[in-house]
Amino acid sequence: MNRLFYITMLILLPCSIYGQDVYDLKRCIEIGLQQNYDIRIIRNEQLISDNNTTLANAGYLPSVDLSAGYSGTLNNVEQKLSSGETNKNNGVNNQNLNAGINLSWTVFDGFKIQTNYSRLKELQQMGETNTRITIENFIADLSTEYYNYIQQNIRLNNLKYAVKLSKERLRIVEARYLIGSSSRLDYQQAKVDFNADSSKLIQQYEVLFTSRVQLNKLMSVSDVEQQVTLIDTVINYNPLLNREDIWTKTKSSNSLLKLTQHYRQLSELDLKNVLSQNYPYLKLNAGYGYAKNIYDTGSYDWQKTIGFNYGVTIGMNLFNGNRKRQKQNAKLEIENRRLESEQLELSIKTSLANMWMAYQNNMQLVNLEKENVETAYENYDIAIDRYKLGDLSGIELREAQNSLFAADERLVQAMYNTKLCEISLNQLSGQIISYTGY
């Protein structure tokens, strides 16, 4: 069974299994697949298209009607006979009773019925493709926010460390100032730097909170402010993606390309519907009924009939002033769908080229920034030792600290960007569903 089947099963799982407090990406996706409103809505729309794909909806089956009725008249009747005499009857009440069952069936309609059924099946497949697109978009969005939350946690820890370093510097310069070996200017500058780092830390708490709320929103958790504890604390990415493999999978599995194929097929079916007007049609009808007429005047009091009726209708539309126009427009629609498909393929190929370049560059940046972080830590260790000995000024120490923090920032940003490229490449190739673990 394919992965989409397992994902659909996840949507139907009860919520009660998610009672734990620690999340990994797979579990976040499972919760979201079950509870996310967009997925629940598109799933219902898919069920509607499934329900519509029937022989009856296409017109294959006959219709059967059961009817019964009663009618009557109440008249004053005046008759002049050939003999010259006149008959008058007031309040003449004639009544009619009827009941019957009737069947009508279009046996052949220029292949229009068969085309309608093919169209319904195509719409059903489009419903499945739209569901897949919604699921893929959801997984990509949630994965992006999941790793953004990790990124913001890493930044929070980096800022906490920066505040710790600034606090240590402030402690050292304050002690020197109290014994008179350091100026008030140095002390004030260290205090300003400490407050600046503390301010950044406070702002980062807000950024982290916003990311947590967004993650809960994507999972459609009612309490969007609930705490989220992730198993992952670092951003891991796949460095072994292969461009040719991705492009091969993109051509065969990209959901947007499949959707354009469905639209093109629908346009071809619309043309077949127009061409069906060139064929004759055949209709059958049959019925069984009962009727009784009750007369207030005349030579008999009532008349009753009961029996079977049937008929066959064969016809053909000889002229329709719109047929030529409809045929031309249908062919133009097919051509437009073909052009849109080629345009989309070119757009996807362009996105893949850009994303692949960004993926490779960011992996190189990660390796470079890892070296920079190691060097920055060594530089800071040297700087703080010299500062404690009085061989380095506060400004130079601050510069070493800023260089360390900037290197940490660039590293986490490069790792996050690499992960975003991986997510985008997997989405383009239709492999994003692999993040569910199925």
N, C-alpha and C positions, 0 to 999 in steps of 0.2 A: 504494500500500500504506500501511496506517496505521502510526502510530508504534510501537504495541505490537509489530508484526512486527519492526521494526528492533531494538527493545530485546531481543526474544527472540533475535535473531541475535547480539546482543552477548554473551548468556549463553553461546553456543556457541563464541565466539572463543578461540583458544589464549592462555595466559598469557604466552607468550614475547614478545608485542609490547610488553609494558609493562616495558621494561628501563631507561627513563630515570629521572631523579631529580627532575625538576621537574613539579609537578602544577598543573593548573587544575581547576575544578569538573567540567567535562565528562569529563576523564580519570579523576578520582576515581570518578565515577558509573559509567563504563565498567568499571573494575576491580571495583567493588562488584557490579555486575549480573552479572559473570562468576563472582565468587567468594563472594559473601555466602551464608551457609548458609540463611537463611530463604527467599531467592529460589530456591535450588536445591531445597529441600524442596517449596515450593509448586509449582514447575515440574513435579516428579515427580508430585505429586498431580493436576495438570492432565492429565498424560499418562495417568494411571490413568482419569480420567473420559473422556478421548478413547477409550481402549481399550474402555471399557464401552459406548460408544454404537454398538452393532451390532444388526442385525436378529435375530441368534441370541439375544442377551441379552434382547431384548424378547419373544421367544417366537414370532417369525414362522416360523421354520424347523422342520422335523420333526426328530425324533431317530431314529437308526438304531442298532440294537444287534446285535452278532454274538455268538452263544453256542454252546457245545458242552458236552456232558456225558456222563458214564458213571456208571451205578449198577448195583447187583446185590444179590441176596438169596441167602442160604444157609440153607435151612430143612429141618427134618424134617417130612414130610407124612404124615398118616394119614387115609384116606378109608373111610367105610362105605357100601357100595353098597346099592341097594334089594333086591338079592337076599340080603342078609345077609352077604355077604363083606366082608372088610376088606383094603384095600391100604395098604401102608406103604412109603414112600420116604424114606430118610435122605440128608442132604447134597444136597438139590435146589438147584441153582445156576441161578437165572434172572438174565439180564443185559439191560441196556438201554443202547443207544448213541443219541445224538441230537445234531444240529447244525442251526443255522438262523440266518436273518437276519430281524429284525423292525423294522418302521417304525411309529412313532406320530406323529400330527400333529393338533394342535388348530387347526382351520381357522378357527373363529369362537368367541370367548369373550366375547360381549357388548361388543365394542370395547375389552376390557381390554388386549389385545395392542397395539393402536394407542396406547392411553393410556400404556402402559409405555414404548413407543418415544419418545413425546413427552416423557415424564419424563426419560428418559436424555439426550435432546438438551438439555433444560432444565438438567440437572445438568452437562452439558458446558459450556454457556454460563456457568453459575455458576463452574465451574472457571477459565474465562478471566477472569471478573470478579474472583475472589479473587486470581488471579495479578496482575492489574492493581492491585488494592488494595495488595498486598504491595509491588509495585514503587513505587507512589506514596508509600507510607509510608517506604520505604527512601530514596527520593530526597529527601523532605522532611527526614528525620532526618540524612542525610549532608550536605545543603546547610546545615542549621542548624549542624552541627558544623564544617563547612568555614569558615563565616563567623565562628563563635565562635573558631576557631583564629586567623583574621585579627585579630579583636578583641583576643584575648589578646596577640598579637604587637605590636599598636599600644600596648596598655597597658604592655607590657614596655619598648618604646622610650620611652614617656612617663616611666616610672619611672627609666629610665637617665638621661634628661635631668634629672629631678628630683634624682637623686643628684649629677649633674654640677654643678647649680646649688648644691646644699648644700655640695659639696666646695669650690667657689669661695668661698662665704661663709665656710666654715671657714678657708680659706687666708688670707682678708683679715683676719678677726678674730684669727687666731693671730699674724699679723705685727704687728698693732696691740698685741696683748697683750705680745708680746716687747719692744716698744719702750716699753711703759707707757702707751699712749694708749687702751687698752681694758681693762675689768675682767675678772677671771677668770670672773665670772658670765656675761658675754657669750660668752666663749670656751667655757665648759661648755655653755651653751644651744645654741650652734652645733654643738657636737659631738654633743649629744643629738639634735638635728634631723637631722644627717647620718646617725647610726646608725639613726634611725627610718626614714628613706627607704631606707637600705641593707637594712633588715629587710623592708620592703615589696617591694623588688626581689627578694630571695631567695625570698619567698613566691610572687611572680609566676612565677618559673621553675618552681615546682612546679605552679601552675595551668596553665601552658603545656604542661608535660609531660603532665598528665592529659588535656588536650584532644587532644594529638597521639596518645596511646595510644588514645583513643576513636575518633579518625578512622581509625586503622589497623584497629581492631576492626571498624568498620562496613564497611571494604573487605575484611575477612577476610584481612588480611595476617598471615602466620605470625609474623613478627617485629614485634610490636605496638609495640616501642620504636624502630623505625627512624625515621631523620630524614625529615621531610616539608618540602620546600621548595615554597612556593606561588608561582605567577606573580603572583597578586593580592596587593597590599599595602594596599589600601583597600577599604572596603565600599561597593560600588555597588548602587543599587536603582533600580527602574523607577518614576519619578514620574508616569507617564501612564496608570495603570490606570483603567478606567472601570467604575463600579459596575453600571450596567445591563447592560453586556456580560458582566461576571462572573456576574451572576445568570442571564442567559440561558444561558450555557455551563454553569452549575451544574445547572440543571434538565434539561439534555440530556446532560451528560457526567459528573455526579458518580457515582462508582463505588458508593458506599453506597446511593444511591437506586436504581441499577440492580439491586443485590443484593436489595433489598426487593421489587422487581418480580419477580425470579426466585422468591423465596419465596412470593409471592402466586400466581404461576402454578402452582407445585408444589401449593399447597393446592387450587386449582381442579382440577388433575389427580387429586388424591386423591378429590375428590367424584365425578369421572367414574368412577373405579375402583369406588366404592361403587354408583353407578347401573348399572354394567355387570352387577350381579347380577340386574337386572330382565329381562335378555335370555336367550334360550336359548343353548346351546353346541352346537358340532358338532365331532366328533372322528373321524378316520380312522385305521384301523390295517390293516396288511398284513404278510405274512411269507412266507418260503419256507424249508422245513425238510426235514430227513432224520431218520428214526428207524428203529432196528432193535432188535427184541426177540428174545432167544435164550432158549429154554425147555429145561429139562432133562427135563421130563416132558410128556405130552400127546400129542395126535394129530399135531402138527407141531413141527418143531425150531426154526424161527424165523419172524419176520414183519417185513417191511421196508415202510416207507411213505416217499414223497417227493412234495412238492407245494407248492402255493400256498394261503395262507389270507388272508382279508380280512374287513373289517367296518366298519360305520358306527355311531357312537353319537350320538344326538340327545337332549338333556336340558335341563331347566330347573329351577332351584331355586325351589320354590313358597313356602317359608317359611324365614325365618332370623330368629330372635329378636333378633339384633344389628343388623339392617339399618337400622331406624329410628334407633337410637342413633348408628350410624356416620354416617348421612346428616346428622343434626343437628350432630354434632361437626365434620364436614367443613365445613359452612356457617359454623359459629362460627370455625373456623380461618381461613377466607377473610376474615371480618369482622375478625378480629384482625390479619391481614396488612395489610388496608386501613388500619386504625387506626395500625399501626406505621409504615406508609409516610407517612401524614399527620403523625405525630408527628416522624419523622425530618426531613421537609421543614421543619417549623416550627423544629426544633432547628438545622438548617443555616442557615435564614433568620436566626435569632437570632445564630448565630456569625458570619455574614457581616456583620450590622449592627454587632456589637461590633468585629470585626476591621477593618471599613472605617473606623470612628471612630478606632480606634487608629492605623491607617495614616495618616490625614490629620493627626492630632495630632502623631504622631512626625515627619512631614515638616516641620511647622511648628517643632517643637522643634529639628530639625537646622538649619534656617535661623537660628533664634534663637541656638543655641549656637555656630554659626560666627561670628556677630557677637561673642558673648561671648568666644570664644577670641582673636579679633583684639584686642579691648579689653584682655583679660587680659595678652597679650604686651606690648602698649604700656605698660600699667601696670607690668609687671615691669621693662621696660627703664628706665623713669623711676626706679623704686624702686632698682634696683641702682646706677644712676648717682649718685643722692643718697646711697646707703649708702656708696659709695666716697669720697664727699666728706665723709662724716660728718654729713650733714644728716638721716639716717633711722636709726632704731634697728633692732636685729636682729629684734625682735618684729614690727615693721611690715614689714620685708623678708620675713620668714617668712609673714606674712599674704598678701602679694602673691604669693609663690611658691605657697602653698596655693590661692589663688584661681585661679591659672593651671592648676595640676594638676586642680582640681575641674572647671574649664571643659573641659579636654581629656577628662576622664572622662565628663562629661555628653554631650559631642558624640559620642564613640565609642559610648556606650550608646544614644543616640537613633538613630544610623545603624544599629546592629545591630537594634534593636527594629523599625525601619522595614522592614529586610530580612526579619525574621521574619514581619511582617504580610504582606509580599508573598508569601513562601513559602506561608503559610497560605491566602491568597486564591487562589493558583494551584492549591493542592491541592483546595480546595473546588470550584473550577470545572473540575477535571479537566485542568488545563493544566500541571501540575507536570512532566509528561514532556517539556515543551519545554526543560527544563534539560539534557536529554541532547544537544540539538543536532539531533535528528531530527524 
